[in-house]
Amino acid sequence: MQKPPIESYFREHFSDESLKREAQRAGVLSAMFLFATVVLAILHPLLRNDNLISIPSPVMLTVIPYLVGMGGYEWGIRRLFTQQLKRHQDIPTFFKFANATFEISSISFIILIVSRHLSDRLLALDSPLTYIYLFFIILSTLRLNFWLSVYTGAIAGAEYIGLYFLIAGSVSEPYREIDLFVHLPLMFIIKGGLLIMAGLAAGYVSRQIRLSITDTIRATETEQNAVTLFGQQVSPQIARAVLEQKGNYQSHRMRVAVMFLDIRDFTNYATHQAPEDVMAYQNTFFGIIIRIVEQYGGVVNQFLGDGCMITFGAPVEVENPAEVAVEAGFTILREIRKAVTDELMIPTAIGIGIHLGDAVVGNIGTETRQQYSVTGNVVILAARIEQLNKPFKTQFLVSREVYESLTMPPETARALGPTVIKGVDEEIELYQLF
């Protein structure tokens, strides 16, 4: 079966971010409800004993189960969003609106029930329960959806005003002048309007948060694409180093191990094969090399057609670049033999040469055209050492500097003694590793 298309980087990451914020919101609400339950349970008997408060028992029997129930409900919502986050599957927007409707309507329902247990039913609309509306509105900003926040505030305000007219219609006792002012319809309409305005304000904040997160994710996406595309031309490590320096990657000295690798008799092979076959062979060969080099933290600096130049220790510093380079070299030899045995490629012999030393790494060129480069005698000597595999009839040669850096030299290693290298005044001590 054909796999479903993979979502874009932005959609996937924004969906995960949205689910994460929803889970946080539900977690905060759950903790708030459970905390309010504990505080009310502890303080109510103490205050009642001091005659500071007298809440009818039916009210307590209504409010406490509501707080506990909503605490459990929000915890369940949190678990749902957390599970969806692990699956990277967003929740339908309809469910989020339905959840907001249930949360707001649950408060209105409890206020209505509480009002029936009070001598002055309108006192329920002035009780602390009404402030729960505000918590839902404020925390709706974490939903990263402007319309969800506006909807939360709108339904809260509309239900609050509706509660007033529903409750006030059954109030028949006269009020004193102060009571008349407090119970004016305008007071409750204004409070409901403020809840609606709070929803608009929360929607604005939610949109700003969403835009900020969107910009961050898109910037990260752009950087990832740049690293990917640029890294295909050089290497991901070099791409990141250059991008971090905004393209101005200053040259500096680093201790590096440079490996040159050459395919034996490649010219003869390429002469008698179709260009498409040669390219297919190169892709298979260099695919193995790139995978191993990345595994050991190295960088393929140049592809030379019948070989390549590889650096260990730049641009990312390595504690013992020579040892890592030698381990990578043996892995390359082993994997090439395995690929030939598995008939993934034609029989292939290679030569490897490694030298250790200081090199200057960084960009060279002009402001309009620059290229990452590793330069120094270490590069020249590594290339010369690799070329000596032919006269010595070996596959793996290293300099004395490399050999002495190995904590456990391979059993196959043997000294070849001082050797004259073309273009170098002094003799170089070489070691055959394989």
N, C-alpha and C positions, 0 to 999 in steps of 0.2 A: 504493500500500500504506500501511496505517496504521502510523505510527511506534510503536515500543515505548514504554511509559510511562517517563518519566524518573524515576530513583531520587531518593529524598529527599536533601536536603542532607546530613543526618547520615550516611546509609548510604554515600553516594558518598565523602564526605571521610574517614570512618573506614576504608573499604576502601582508599583511597589511602594513608592513614597506616600501615595494617597492611602493605601491600606495601612501603612505603618501609623499615619496620623489618626486614622479612624480608630485603630486599636488603642492608641494613646488616649484619645478622647473618651472612649468607653471605659478604659481603666480608671481615669480620673473621676468620672461620674460614679462608677461603682464604689471607689474608695470614699467619695464624698457622702454617698447615701449610707454606707455602713458606718462611717465616722459619726454622722448625724444621729444614727440609731443609738450608738453607744453613749454619746453625750446626753441625749434626751433620756435614756434609761437611767443614767447615773444622777443627773441633776434634778429630774422631776421629783423624786421623793424627798430630796434634800430641801428644795425650794418650797415644796408643799408643807413640810414640817415647820418652816419658818414663816408660813402664811404669806410668802411673797408671790405665790402663784397658785392659782386654782383652776386646773384644766379638767373639764369633765372626763370621766373615765371612758365614755364612748368615743370621745375625740382621740384619746391615746390609743384605744383599741383599733382606731381607723388609721391613724398616722404611722404608728410603728410597723404594722404589717406592710403598709405601702413602702416605707423606707427600706425595709428588708427585702421586699419583693423586687423593687427597682434596683437595689444593689446586686441581687442575683441576676436580674435580667441584663444589666449592663455588663456584668462579668461574662455572661454567656455571649453577648455581642462581641466582646473583646476576643474571646476564644475563636469565634467564627472568623473575624478579620485576621487573626493571627494564623489560622489554618489556611485561609485563602492566600495570605502573604507567602507562606511556604510553598504553595502550589503556583504562585505567580499568576493567580486568577482574580481579576477584579470582581467586585460585587455590582450587580445591576443598579443603575441610578434609581429605578423605581423602588427598590428595596430601601434605599437610603431615605427617600421621601416618606415612604410608609413608616419607617422607624421614627423619623422626626414627628410625624403625625401622632403616633402612639405615645411617644414621650410627652409631648405637650398636652395631649388630651388626657393622659393619666393624671397630670397635675390638676387640670380643670375638674375632672371627675372627683378627685379626693377633696378639693376645696368645696365642691357642691355638697358632698356627703358631710363634711365637717360643719358646714353652715347650718345644717338641720339639727345639730346638737347645741347650737348657741342661741341664747335669748335674743341677741341682736345678730341676725344672720349675715348682715353686711360686714361684720367684723372679720369674717373669714377672708374677705378680699383685702383686708389690711394685715393679715397674719403673715408670719415668716414664710409660710408655704408659697406665697406668691413670688418670693425671690428665687425659687427654683427655676422659674421661667428664665430669669437672667443667666443662670448657670448654663442652661441649655443653649441660650442664644450666644453667649460669649464663647463657649467651647465649640460652637458650630463652625468657628473660623478654621478649626483643624480639619474640617472636611474638604477644604480647598476648592469649594464650589460656591460661587457667588449666589446663585439662585437657591441653593439649599439654606444658606444663612438667611437670606431675605424671606424665604418661605417659613423658616422657623420663627422669625420675629413676627411675621404677618399673622400666622395662625395663633401665636401666643397672644398678640394684641386683640385679635378678633374674638378669641374664646374668652379672654378676660372681660371685654366689654359685654359680650353675650351673657356671661355669668352675672354681671351686675343687673342687667334687665330681668334675668330669670329669677334672681334672688330678691331684688327690690320689689317685684310685683307681689310678693307675699308678705311684705313688711307693712304693718298697719298702725303700729304704735307711734304716737307723736314724739318729736325730738325737741330737746332744748335748742337754743340758737346755735351753740357750738356744734351740736350733733347735726343740725340741718346743714351747716356749712360742710362738715366732713362727709355727709351722705349725699351731697349734691351729685347728680348724674355726671356733671361736667368733670368732677374730680376723677371719677373712674374712667371716663372717656379719655381724659388726658393721660392717665396712667397706661391705658391700653395703647394709646398713640405712641407713648414713649417706648413701649415694648416693640412696637412696629419699627420705630426709628432705630432702636437698638439692633434689630435684625438687619436694617440697612447698613448701619455702621459695621456690624460684624461681617456682612457680605463684602463691604469695601476692604476690610482688613484681610478677609479670606482671599479676595482677588489679588491683593498686593503680595501676600505670601505665595500664592500660586504662581504669579508672574516671576517672583524672585526664584522659586524652585525651578520653574521652567527655564529661565535664563541660565541657571547653574547647570542643569542637566544638558541643555543644548550646547553650552560651552564645553562641557566634558565630552559630549558626543563629537563635537568638532575636533577636539584635541585627540580623541581616540581614533577618529578617521584619519587625521593627519599623521599620527604615529603609525597607523596601519599602512597607509599608502606610501608615506615617506620611508617606513621601515622595510617595504618591499624593495626599495631601491638601494638602501644602505643596510641598516639593521635596526630593530626596535630600540636597542640600547642607545645607539647613536642618535636616532630620531628624537627620543625623549631628551637626551642631553642637549641637543641643538634647540629644541623647542623651549626647554626650561630657560635657556639663555637668550630666548627670542631671536634665534638665528645668529647671534654674535657669540659663537663658541670660541673663546679665547684659547690660543695655543698655550700649552704648559707641558712640563716634563713629567713622565710617568715611567715606572718600572714595568716592563712588559716582556712577555714571551711571544715571539713571532714564529709562526709555523708557515712553511711553504709546502704545498702538496702538488704533485705532478702525476698525470696519468701517462703511463709508459706506452709508447708506440701509438699515441693518439693520432698523430698526423697521418700515419700509414692507414689507420682505420678510417679516418674521415675522408681520405682520398678515394676510397673504394665503396663508399656508402652514399645513399641519397641524403640530401640535407635534412629531410624530415626525420630519417632514422638517426642521424647524428644528434639532432636536437632532442629526440626522445631519450636517447642514451644519456645525454648530458643532464636532462631533467631528473632522470632516475638517480644518476650518480650524485649530483649536487644536492638532491633531496635528502639523501642519506647524510651527506656532510653537514648540511645546515641543521638537520635535526640533532645530530650529535654535538655540534658546536654550541648550539643554544642550550643543550642539556648541561654542558660544562661551563656555561657563562661566557663563552667566547664570542667573537665578532668576525664574520667573514667580510674582510675589507674590500677584496677585489676578486672577481671571477676572471680567470685568464684564458678561458677556452679549454685548455688542457690541464687546468689546475686552478689553484686559488691561494690567496694570502689570508691567513687567519691570525687574529690578535687575541691574547689573553691578558687581562689586566688594564684594558682601556676600551671605552671611556669609564667603565666601572672598575674600581680598584679591586685587586685580588690579593689575598695574603701571600700565596705562593704560586704565582702564575706559571712557573716552569713545571711544577708537579702536575698542575691541572692540565697543562698542554700535553704532557706526556701521556697522562691517563686518557685524554681525548684521542690522541694519536693511536693508542692501542685499540681503543673502541672502534675507531674508523677502520683499522685493518680487519678487525673481527667482523664487523658488520658488512664490509665489502665482500669478504669471503662467504658469509652467510647468504648475501643477495645472489652471488654467483651460483652457490649450491642450490638455492631455491629457484634458479633459472629466471630471476627477475632482471638480470642483465648479463651481458656476455662476459667471459673471463677477463678480468681486469687486474693489472698489476700497478701499484702506485709507489711513489717515493715520497718520504716525509723528511723534512729538515727543520730543526728548531734551534733558536738561539735566544739567549736572555740578555737584556740590557736596558739602558735608558733610551727613551724615544720622546720626540716632541709630537704631541697629539693636539689636534684642533683643526679649525677651518683655514684653508689657504685659498687665495683668489682675491677678487675685487668685490665691491659692494653689490654688483649686479650678478656675479657668478662665483659661488664658493663651493668648496668640496672638502669633506672631512678627510683628513689624511693622518697617517702615522709615518713619520720620517726619522731617519737616523741610521747610524752604522749597523744597528741591530737588525734592521730590515735587509740591508745589503748582505750582511753575513749569513742571515737565515736563508736567503735565496741561493747563495753560493754553496752553503752546506747541503742543501737539498740536491743540487746538481751533482755533488760528489757521490751520490748513491749509485750512479751509473758506473764510474770507474771502479768503485769498491764492490760493485755487485751486491748492494745492500738495499734495504727498504726504509730503514729508520735510523737517521743520524742526528746526533745532538752535539752541542758544544760542551766544553768542560764546565762552563757556568751553569748550564742546565743540569748536567749530571750531578754536580755537587749540591744542587738544590733539592735532589730527591731524597726523601726520608728512607725509602726502601727501594734501591735500584733493582730493576728486573734481573732475573737469573740469566737471561740471554745476553745481558750487556757485556761488552768487552771493549777495551781501549784500543784505538787505532793509532795512537801516538800523534806527535806533532805533524801537521799537514799544511802544505803551502796552498793558499787560496788566492785565486786570481784577483789582483787589485788590492791585496792586503800585504803590507810590508812584513809583518810578523807572522810566524806560523801559528796555527790554531790547533789545539788539542781536540780531537774528535772521539766520540764514543758511538759504537754501534749498539742499538737497543734491540734490533730485530733484523 
